[in-house]
Amino acid sequence: MEKIKDLKSELSELDKKHFLHPTSSIKMQQESGPAYIFVKGRGIYLEEISGETFIDGMSSLWNVNIGHGREELGRVANEQMNTMAFSSAFSTYSHEPAIRLAKKLSELTPGDLNVCFFTSGGSESNDSAIKMARHYWKLKGKPERKKILSRKLAYHGVSMGATSATGIPEFHEMTSSLAPDFVYAPSPNARSWSEIEDVDLTCIDETIKIIEKEGPETIAAFIMEPIQGAGGMIIPPNGYLKAMREICDKYGILLIADEIITGFGRTGKMFGVEHWDVTPDMMTVAKGITSGYIPLGAVIFSDRIHQELIELSTGTLFHGFTYSGHPTACMVGLKNIEIIENENLVQNTEQRGIELSKGLTKLEEKHWSVGGIRNKGLLGAFELYQDCTSKKRFDPSLGVAKRVVDECLKRKLIVRPITYEGTDTIAIAPPLISTKEEIEQIVSIFSDAVSVVESQLNG
């Protein structure tokens, strides 16, 4: 035990001196060191260096879809590394893993999304889609079509283009400048089943006004998450996605679906847009493509867009990353998809999602502060209100969502608070391998945690 304490202390000091953490409080790290140092993962569980075991209720960063500790992915990575760890895909050089994965993705994606451009992750995928949309219109002799329409509360990543497409003010305030030509439409902001089922699409009318004010002839693409993740787990109201597809078609605007969180079974379908029978012109993916075991992402283009690029291009496509189509990453992606299919994880997620919905309903019925329950598959959330009937929010200074999350952590459950625009949202996204018993355990922990915080608030 003393050895473990000594090791944890050593690593904590090294962490403070040498590791600048992403999306973290620098001050908090320097005062307290790393919150946890994880050393092992198995199934839906993570083990901390002290030996404590936690339920990974967020699949880490919405990405460990097939769960932790899958040795199959390690073996296939080892085999590929021993054969050919890396080779470039520039200058039309190619290799079998990238070719096979591109073909496999074309079989999984809806409609005519059949052509892949590989990246190392989500931000690179969204940046690439944005650049390719502008490139597409330039080739078509319409370089004035360069604006990107995004949405408030959208999250698309942290590289320059992806940050600019993100509609969360905190990410904009971090830097002194953003990429130009980004416009933000309203988010549907549906935060309960009743709002999701509502056919009031006022935000569509507002979006049309923005498009007409900017001039549709200046807009290259509309980028959207089928379900907004980091911005608040916002499931669009019925009819919204179809209406946006029709608007894009009417005004000649390309539709980019950011499936980085929602892809590869997370919502109970292989891709989120399938819930609403919508096919985008481009789809961006990452995270679940390898279940986080190795960095990989992609932009998947429709045959129509690809054919026009073929016909209009005259020289080199001056866009690409060193690790576009990384052979080891592609082999891991293929094995990961094989596991998702062979273990029927999309169907498992659909069933677990039904059980999660029932559990959240009971949570809402039991607790006066819980409202706004919602989920698609294993992507869910609930809201915390001072008054659920009037939807009156707590004073942000109370930090209610964080307090609930802290109580969950005491009970060895990792979930995430989302507090943009004064909300108190608790997000959940456990691995797709979760069992009925594990979903019930998660909901039980939620109930215990909320009970403690409600007691504190009443006191």
Solvent accessible surface area in square Angstrom, and as a share of the most:
residue,aa,sasa,rsa
1,M,152,0.68
2,E,116,0.52
3,K,175,0.74
4,I,67,0.34
5,K,114,0.48
6,D,91,0.47
7,L,79,0.40
8,K,71,0.30
9,S,66,0.43
10,E,95,0.42
11,L,60,0.30
12,S,22,0.14
13,E,81,0.36
14,L,78,0.39
15,D,20,0.10
16,K,46,0.20
17,K,148,0.63
18,H,142,0.64
19,F,105,0.44
20,L,128,0.63
21,H,50,0.22
22,P,102,0.64
23,T,125,0.73
24,S,61,0.39
25,S,55,0.35
26,I,104,0.53
27,K,144,0.61
28,M,116,0.52
29,Q,14,0.06
30,Q,87,0.39
31,E,120,0.54
32,S,84,0.54
33,G,6,0.05
34,P,24,0.15
35,A,90,0.70
36,Y,76,0.29
37,I,31,0.16
38,F,75,0.31
39,V,85,0.49
40,K,102,0.43
41,G,14,0.13
42,R,131,0.48
43,G,24,0.23
44,I,2,0.01
45,Y,71,0.27
46,L,23,0.11
47,E,53,0.24
48,E,2,0.01
49,I,16,0.08
50,S,39,0.25
51,G,44,0.43
52,E,75,0.34
53,T,67,0.39
54,F,3,0.01
55,I,5,0.02
56,D,1,0.00
57,G,0,0.00
58,M,6,0.02
59,S,0,0.00
60,S,49,0.31
61,L,107,0.53
62,W,8,0.03
63,N,28,0.14
64,V,12,0.07
65,N,1,0.01
66,I,0,0.00
67,G,0,0.00
68,H,24,0.11
69,G,30,0.28
70,R,41,0.15
71,E,109,0.49
72,E,48,0.22
73,L,2,0.01
74,G,44,0.42
75,R,132,0.48
76,V,13,0.07
77,A,15,0.12
78,N,82,0.42
79,E,106,0.47
80,Q,18,0.08
81,M,105,0.47
82,N,116,0.59
83,T,112,0.65
84,M,70,0.31
85,A,46,0.35
86,F,78,0.32
87,S,33,0.21
88,S,43,0.28
89,A,40,0.31
90,F,109,0.45
91,S,91,0.59
92,T,132,0.77
93,Y,147,0.56
94,S,71,0.46
95,H,15,0.07
96,E,104,0.47
97,P,9,0.06
98,A,13,0.10
99,I,96,0.49
100,R,138,0.50
101,L,0,0.00
102,A,25,0.19
103,K,116,0.49
104,K,48,0.20
105,L,0,0.00
106,S,20,0.13
107,E,102,0.46
108,L,27,0.13
109,T,10,0.06
110,P,24,0.15
111,G,63,0.60
112,D,55,0.28
113,L,0,0.00
114,N,54,0.28
115,V,38,0.22
116,C,25,0.15
117,F,33,0.14
118,F,15,0.06
119,T,0,0.00
120,S,31,0.20
121,G,18,0.17
122,G,16,0.16
123,S,29,0.19
124,E,49,0.22
125,S,0,0.00
126,N,0,0.00
127,D,27,0.14
128,S,0,0.00
129,A,0,0.00
130,I,3,0.02
131,K,100,0.42
132,M,8,0.04
133,A,0,0.00
134,R,63,0.23
135,H,55,0.25
136,Y,4,0.01
137,W,15,0.05
138,K,138,0.59
139,L,50,0.25
140,K,70,0.30
141,G,57,0.54
142,K,87,0.37
143,P,79,0.49
144,E,83,0.37
145,R,22,0.08
146,K,96,0.41
147,K,40,0.17
148,I,0,0.00
149,L,1,0.00
150,S,0,0.00
151,R,4,0.01
152,K,109,0.46
153,L,5,0.03
154,A,0,0.00
155,Y,57,0.21
156,H,4,0.02
157,G,3,0.03
158,V,93,0.53
159,S,38,0.25
160,M,103,0.46
161,G,11,0.11
162,A,0,0.00
163,T,12,0.07
164,S,0,0.00
165,A,0,0.00
166,T,0,0.00
167,G,10,0.09
168,I,0,0.00
169,P,66,0.41
170,E,89,0.40
171,F,37,0.16
172,H,40,0.18
173,E,133,0.60
174,M,169,0.75
175,T,44,0.25
176,S,119,0.77
177,S,67,0.43
178,L,65,0.32
179,A,24,0.19
180,P,100,0.63
181,D,47,0.25
182,F,25,0.11
183,V,23,0.13
184,Y,60,0.23
185,A,1,0.01
186,P,22,0.14
187,S,15,0.10
188,P,24,0.15
189,N,61,0.31
190,A,4,0.03
191,R,16,0.06
192,S,14,0.09
193,W,76,0.27
194,S,78,0.50
195,E,59,0.27
196,I,6,0.03
197,E,107,0.48
198,D,67,0.35
199,V,118,0.68
200,D,92,0.48
201,L,41,0.20
202,T,71,0.41
203,C,16,0.10
204,I,15,0.08
205,D,80,0.41
206,E,74,0.33
207,T,1,0.01
208,I,49,0.25
209,K,138,0.59
210,I,39,0.20
211,I,1,0.01
212,E,100,0.45
213,K,174,0.74
214,E,50,0.22
215,G,10,0.09
216,P,30,0.19
217,E,96,0.43
218,T,27,0.16
219,I,1,0.00
220,A,0,0.00
221,A,0,0.00
222,F,0,0.00
223,I,0,0.00
224,M,2,0.01
225,E,8,0.04
226,P,1,0.01
227,I,2,0.01
228,Q,1,0.01
229,G,0,0.00
230,A,4,0.03
231,G,1,0.01
232,G,0,0.00
233,M,3,0.01
234,I,2,0.01
235,I,3,0.02
236,P,3,0.02
237,P,8,0.05
238,N,69,0.35
239,G,35,0.33
240,Y,2,0.01
241,L,2,0.01
242,K,96,0.41
243,A,19,0.14
244,M,2,0.01
245,R,40,0.15
246,E,115,0.52
247,I,12,0.06
248,C,1,0.01
249,D,92,0.47
250,K,153,0.65
251,Y,29,0.11
252,G,32,0.31
253,I,4,0.02
254,L,5,0.02
255,L,0,0.00
256,I,0,0.00
257,A,0,0.00
258,D,7,0.04
259,E,1,0.00
260,I,15,0.08
261,I,17,0.09
262,T,1,0.01
263,G,1,0.01
264,F,1,0.01
265,G,0,0.00
266,R,0,0.00
267,T,2,0.01
268,G,7,0.07
269,K,83,0.35
270,M,28,0.12
271,F,0,0.00
272,G,0,0.00
273,V,0,0.00
274,E,59,0.26
275,H,49,0.22
276,W,28,0.10
277,D,114,0.59
278,V,6,0.03
279,T,45,0.26
280,P,2,0.01
281,D,10,0.05
282,M,0,0.00
283,M,0,0.00
284,T,0,0.00
285,V,0,0.00
286,A,3,0.02
287,K,52,0.22
288,G,2,0.02
289,I,0,0.00
290,T,2,0.01
291,S,0,0.00
292,G,38,0.36
293,Y,73,0.28
294,I,34,0.17
295,P,100,0.63
296,L,5,0.03
297,G,0,0.00
298,A,0,0.00
299,V,0,0.00
300,I,0,0.00
301,F,9,0.04
302,S,4,0.03
303,D,61,0.32
304,R,115,0.42
305,I,1,0.00
306,H,63,0.28
307,Q,86,0.38
308,E,33,0.15
309,L,22,0.11
310,I,98,0.50
311,E,119,0.53
312,L,66,0.33
313,S,49,0.32
314,T,142,0.82
315,G,60,0.57
316,T,97,0.56
317,L,79,0.39
318,F,181,0.75
319,H,32,0.14
320,G,31,0.30
321,F,47,0.20
322,T,86,0.50
323,Y,114,0.43
324,S,12,0.08
325,G,2,0.02
326,H,38,0.17
327,P,0,0.00
328,T,0,0.00
329,A,1,0.01
330,C,0,0.00
331,M,52,0.23
332,V,3,0.01
333,G,0,0.00
334,L,37,0.19
335,K,50,0.21
336,N,0,0.00
337,I,1,0.01
338,E,75,0.34
339,I,10,0.05
340,I,1,0.01
341,E,68,0.30
342,N,106,0.54
343,E,77,0.35
344,N,83,0.43
345,L,8,0.04
346,V,24,0.14
347,Q,110,0.49
348,N,35,0.18
349,T,0,0.00
350,E,97,0.43
351,Q,82,0.36
352,R,33,0.12
353,G,4,0.04
354,I,82,0.42
355,E,25,0.11
356,L,0,0.00
357,S,28,0.18
358,K,127,0.54
359,G,11,0.10
360,L,1,0.00
361,T,52,0.30
362,K,139,0.59
363,L,4,0.02
364,E,61,0.28
365,E,134,0.60
366,K,141,0.60
367,H,8,0.04
368,W,106,0.37
369,S,2,0.01
370,V,2,0.01
371,G,3,0.03
372,G,8,0.08
373,I,9,0.04
374,R,0,0.00
375,N,7,0.04
376,K,46,0.20
377,G,9,0.09
378,L,0,0.00
379,L,1,0.01
380,G,1,0.01
381,A,0,0.00
382,F,0,0.00
383,E,0,0.00
384,L,1,0.00
385,Y,7,0.03
386,Q,83,0.37
387,D,61,0.32
388,C,42,0.25
389,T,134,0.78
390,S,77,0.49
391,K,89,0.38
392,K,111,0.47
393,R,61,0.22
394,F,9,0.04
395,D,79,0.41
396,P,98,0.62
397,S,100,0.65
398,L,73,0.37
399,G,27,0.26
400,V,2,0.01
401,A,0,0.00
402,K,112,0.47
403,R,72,0.26
404,V,1,0.00
405,V,10,0.06
406,D,51,0.26
407,E,14,0.06
408,C,0,0.00
409,L,40,0.20
410,K,135,0.57
411,R,79,0.29
412,K,62,0.26
413,L,0,0.00
414,I,35,0.18
415,V,9,0.05
416,R,62,0.23
417,P,45,0.29
418,I,4,0.02
419,T,72,0.42
420,Y,42,0.16
421,E,120,0.54
422,G,27,0.26
423,T,12,0.07
424,D,8,0.04
425,T,0,0.00
426,I,0,0.00
427,A,0,0.00
428,I,0,0.00
429,A,0,0.00
430,P,0,0.00
431,P,0,0.00
432,L,0,0.00
433,I,42,0.21
434,S,1,0.01
435,T,58,0.34
436,K,98,0.41
437,E,116,0.52
438,E,30,0.13
439,I,1,0.01
440,E,91,0.41
441,Q,85,0.38
442,I,0,0.00
443,V,18,0.10
444,S,58,0.38
445,I,15,0.08
446,F,0,0.00
447,S,13,0.08
448,D,69,0.36
449,A,0,0.00
450,V,1,0.01
451,S,47,0.30
452,V,45,0.26
453,V,2,0.01
454,E,15,0.07
455,S,74,0.47
456,Q,89,0.40
457,L,44,0.22
458,N,109,0.56
459,G,100,0.96
